[in-house]
Amino acid sequence: MAMGLFGCAPIAPSLAVDLRLLQFVKTLFVCLTPNTTAWCEALAVFLQERGYGLTTQDNLRRWFSNAYHWYIVLVMHNKELVSGIINASSSRHERETSDGEEEEGGAHEDAKDP
């Protein structure tokens, strides 16, 4: 992760995918039907045309699908975590604000009565 890569396995991954590419695929799959098989077939052809031979396309599909799945899990978990922090902070701020308004309102009412 520190190098900007996401592995297909937590220990000794066979494939590491650039985080920017995973973000691109995530965005692409919002616009198109998610299809990692077609994506991996296109990627395999692209790589083979540039001289990068793969032993089998199924390995690439499996490795990429694993990396993509866990990347999405991480993104969703991060989003939930950040939302929870924001909601907790917002709720605390609302409570503090409403408590402060009640105290100020009571002081003004006392000042009106002689």
N, C-alpha and C positions, 0 to 999 in steps of 0.2 A: 504494500500500500504506500509506503514512503516513497517509492519510485514511480508512483502513479499507475501501478499495475494491479489488477485483481486476479488472483489465481483461481483455477477451477477446483482446487482442493486446498484444505488448510495446511497440509504438510506435503512437501515435494510435488507441487502441481506440475502436470504435463504441459499446461498452457497457461500463460498469463496474458490478460487482455487489458489494453489501455483503458483507463477509467473514462476518458473522453469518448472512446468508441462505444463503450457501454451506455453512456449518456445519449449518444447519437442513436443507438439502436432502440433505447427506451423511448425516445422522442419519435422515432420512425414508427414504432409499434403502436403509438397513440394514433397516428394518422392512417396506418395500414393494419390489416389483420396480422396479429402476431404469428410469425412462422419462422422459428429458428432453423428448421430444416432447409427451407429455401434460402435463407440468409447464409447459412453455412455452405450450401452448394455453390452459391455465387462467390463467396469468399474463397473457397477452394479453387475454383476456376481462375479467379483473379490472382491468387498466389502462384498457381501452377504456371500461368502465363508469364510470370516474373521469375521463374526458375526455382521456386520454393516447392519442393516435392513433399507430398503428404503420404504417409503409409496407407491410410484409408480415410475416406471422407466421413465415415461414421464416427471415427475417433474425434475429429474436429467438431462434429455436431454435438457429440456427448460432452466434450470438454467445454465448448462454448456455452451450451445449454446450462451446464452446472455453474459456470462463472456468472452467466446472466441471471440465473435464478437467485443465487446468493447475493448478487449485487442488488437486485430488486428488493430482497428481504432486508438488506442493510439500509437501503434508501427509505423504505417504508418505516422501519424501526426508528431511524433518525428523525423522520418527519413527525412521527408520533411523540417521540421524546421532546423535540423542540416545541411542538404544539402544547404538550403538557406543561412545560416550563412557562410558556407564554400565558396559558390559561391560568395557571397558579399565580403568576405575577399579577395578571390583570385582576383576578378575584381579590388578591390581597390589597391591591391599589384601590379598588372600589370600596372595600370594607374600610380602609383607612380614610378615604375621602368622605364616606358617609358618616363615619364616627366624628370626624373633624367638623362637618357641617352641623351635626346635632349639638356638639359642644358650643359652637359659635351661636347657634340659634337660641340656646338656653340663656346665654349671657346677655344677649340683646333684649330678651323678654324681661329679665330682671331689671335692666337699666330703665325700662319704660315705667315700671311701677315705682311710685315714690315711697 
